[in-house]
Amino acid sequence: MITETDVLRIRGTCADSRRDRDLILVAAREIFVEFGARASLDDIARRAGVGNATLYGHFADRDTLIHDVMLSVVVRAADHADMLVAEESDAFAAVSRFAHAAAHVGRQ
């Protein structure tokens, strides 16, 4: 029989796992920008604050990690565009804000 404690433990693990995955994606994006796609996966794990086993538990290989980093970037851009469209009554103003934000990110 599954107890409430079991459910809380499983949910906690899932939340921890999602947090670790998100930390790895952020660290990987930063390191890939700084050092390129061949950057050390050990450095990515270290920057994310997780062990190598955690990194490989989420991402079987470098290609999978790169793929998921790119997906996260596209999703963030799409979410930002959706937010701007919802905030602006004028489509051109939304596109203009999006372009300015994209240009600013590129200079960081």
Stockholm file with secondary structure:
# STOCKHOLM 1.0

chainA/1-108         MITETDVLRIRGTCADSRRDRDLILVAAREIFVEFGARASLDDIARRAGVGNATLYGHFADRDTLIHDVMLSVVVRAADHADMLVAEESDAFAAVSRFAHAAAHVGRQ
#=GR chainA/1-108 SS CCCHHHHHHHHHHHHHHHHHHHHHHHHHHHHHHHHCTTCCHHHHHHHHTCCHHHHHHHCSSHHHHHHHHHHHHHHHHHHHHHHHHHHCSSHHHHHHHHHHHHHHHHTC
#=GC SS_cons         CCCHHHHHHHHHHHHHHHHHHHHHHHHHHHHHHHHCTTCCHHHHHHHHTCCHHHHHHHCSSHHHHHHHHHHHHHHHHHHHHHHHHHHCSSHHHHHHHHHHHHHHHHTC
//
